[in-house]
C-alpha cells in the first residue's frame, strides 16, 4: 500500500517556508502550514489550497506536540516534515543578552528538535519511510558577530541533522538540511533597499545575485522525494557559491 504524502512546513506563512510548501504541493504532497502568525498562515494556506494553516509558536514545546496531535487526528501522520521556522535577532556581541540568546535557540534549535523527534516517533510507529528536512544556514559554518545566537543555532541544526539521520536510518527515515545563503525574503528587505549593502552581499556571492525562496523550495522538495533516496545526514548549501569564496562580512 502506498504511503500517504502529507507534508508539514513550519514557518510557512511567507518566504522560504511558503516556497517549500508550493514546491511540495506541485510534487503531489498534501501540505499543512504552521506559523506563529496565525492570520498570515491561514491566508497563505487558503491561497495555496493547503489542507490546513495552524498557528504555532515553535518555542513552545507543548504547543508543537499539540499541533502534531491535531494534525494526526484530522489528517493522519506526517510523512515529510520541513523544519523551516526561525528567527535571527541581531545585536552587539558584548551586550547581547541571555534572554535574546535563549529566544533564538528556543525556536531555531530546540523547536526543531521537538518537531523532528515527534514526527519521527509517529513515522516509526507507522512503519513510514519518511523524510525530514531542517533549515540550517551558511551561518552554520560562516560566523557573523552580530547574530551569535543564530550562528550557534544553525551550527546546532547541522549537527542535530547528522545525529538524527544516524539514529533514524535503521527505520528508513532520512534526515537532511538545507543551508541558504542570501535569499530574497522579508529578512533581506533592508539590504535590498540599500545599494551599498546589496553590493556587499553580491561581492561575496560568486553567482552575482541573491537567491529566490523557490530555489530553496526546490531543493527541499528534492530531499523529500525518492530522487534523494540515498541521501541522509547532509546539509546542502544553496548559496550561489558563497561558502567556496569564504568571505563573510
N, C-alpha and C positions, 0 to 999 in steps of 0.2 A: 504493500500500500504506500503510495507516495505521500511524503510528509507535507503538511500544510506549510505555506510560505507566509509567515506573519512576522513582520519586522517592527521593532520599536526603535525610534530615533529620539534621543533626549536632546534638549536644546533645539527643538525642531521648528520653532516659530518663524525663524528667518535665517538668512545667511547660509552658512555651510550645512547646518542641520537640515534645513528645508531642501537644499540642493541634493543632499544624500537621500532624503525621502522621495524626491522626484525621480532620481535615478533608480531607486529600488522599485518604485511603483512601475516604472517602464519595464523592469525586468520580471514583472509578474508577481511581486510581493503585495500582499495586503499590508498597509502601513498604518501604524499608530504613532502619533507625535506626542511628545511631552515637553513642557517648558515651564519655567517659573512664571512667565507672563500668560496668565490664564486666558485673557481676552485674545491676545495675539495668537496663541496656539489653537484656539477654537476657530478663529478666522482662517488661519493657514490650513487647518485640517479640512475646512469646508471648501476652500479654493482647490485644494489638491484632490479632493474626493477620498480622503483618508477614512479609515474605519473609526477613528476617534482622535480627539485632541484633549489631552489631560494636563491639568495644572499640577506641577510637582516641583518642589524645591529639592534638588539633588543633595543639598547639605543636610537634609532631614532624613536620616536612615529609616525611620518608621514610615514616613511618607513614601519613600521609594518602595519599601516592601509592600505597603498597602496598594500602591499602584500596580505592582505585579499581580497581587491577589485579584484586583478588579479586572485587569486585562484577561487573566486566565479564566475568571468566572464568566466574562462577557464574550470573549473571542477565542479562547483556547491558549495553548502555550506559545511563547515566542520562539521562533526558530532562528531569528537573526536579531542581534542587539547592536545598535550603534551608540556608543557612549560618547556623545558629542558635547554635552553641556559643559561650559567652562567660563571662568572669569579671570581677569588679569590683575586689576587693582594696582597700578604703578605707584611708586613713591620713592623718596630719597632713601638710600640703603641705611644710612646711620640713624635715621629717625623712623624707619619702618617699624610699626608697632605690631605686637604679637597678635592682637585681635584681628588685624587685617591679614596677617600671615595665615592664621588659622582659618579664616573665611575662605581663602583661596584653596587651601589644602582640603577643606571640607567638601567643596564642590568638585574640584578637579581630580583629586586622588581618592579621598575616602568615598565620595559618592560613586565614582567609577568602580571601586572595589565592591561596594554594596550591590550595585546593579549587576555587575559581572557575576558575582557569586550567586545571587538569587536566580538569575537567568540560567546559569549553568546547572544549578540543582534541579530545576524543572526539566531541562534537557536530558540530564542523566536519568531522572526518574521515568521519563517517557521514551527512553532509548532514541533520542533525537540526535542526529549528527549535525548540530547547529554551527553557526558562525557568529563570532563576537568581534567587533571592531572598536577599538578605543581611539579617541582623538588625542594624539600626542602633539608634538610641535618640533620645529627645528631647534627650539629652545630647550629641548631635552639634551642637546649637545652644545649649542652655542648660547653662552650666557649673556644677558643684558642686565646691567646692575640695577636698573630702575624697576625691574619686575622679578625680584628674588624669589618670591613665593611661587610665581608662575613657572619660573625655570625649575625650581625644586619639584613642583607637582608634575610637570611634564617629563622630567627625568624619572620620577617615580612611576608614571604611567608606562614608560618604556620598559622598565624592569618588571612591573606587575604583569604586563603583557607576556613577557617571556616566562615568568613563573606560572601563570595561568595556563599558557599553551602547553607546557610540560605536564602539568597536573591533569589537564583535561584531554590530552592526546589519546590515552587509552580508551576514552569514551567516544572518540571520533569527533570531538568538538574542537574547532580551530579558533585560535585567538590571535589576532593581529592588530596592528596600529597603523595610523596614517599620521605623518608629521608635516603639516602645511608650512609653507614659507609665508611670504607676504601675499595675502589674498584680499580681493576687493570686497570687503564686508563693512558693516557699520563701524567695526573696530578701527578700520583704516580710513574712515571718512575725513578725519582731521588731517591725516597725512596727504590724502589725495587733494585736499583743498589748498595745500601749501606747496608751491612748486619746488622750493628748496628741499623740503622734507621728502617729497616724492622722488626727487633726483637722487637723494642719498639712498633711498630704497632701491632704485633702479641701478645705481652704481655697484651695489653688492649682489645683483641678480644677473647672472650671465645671459639669460634669455632676454633681458632688457624690458621686461614688463611685469606687472603684478598678475597673479593668477586669478581665476574666477572660482566662485563656490562650486560650480558644476564640475570643474576639473578635479576637485576633491571628491565630489559625489560619485563621479565615475570610477575612481579608484576604490572607494568604499564599496560600491556595488560589485566590482570585480572580486573583492575579498569576501563578499557574502555569497558569491556564486561558485558553482562547481568548476569554473575556469581556474580557480585558485585552490583546487582540492589538495594539493601537496605543499601548500604554503601555510605555515603556522609559526608563531613566535617572532614574526618580523615586524619592523617598523618601516613602512615605505614613505620616503620623504618626497613630497610634491612641492618643490621649492624653486623651480627654474634654474637649478644648478648652484644655489647659494652655499650649500654645505661644502661643495667641492672648492669653491672660492675661499671659504673660511674667513669671511670678512663680516663682522657683526655690527659695527657701530654706524 
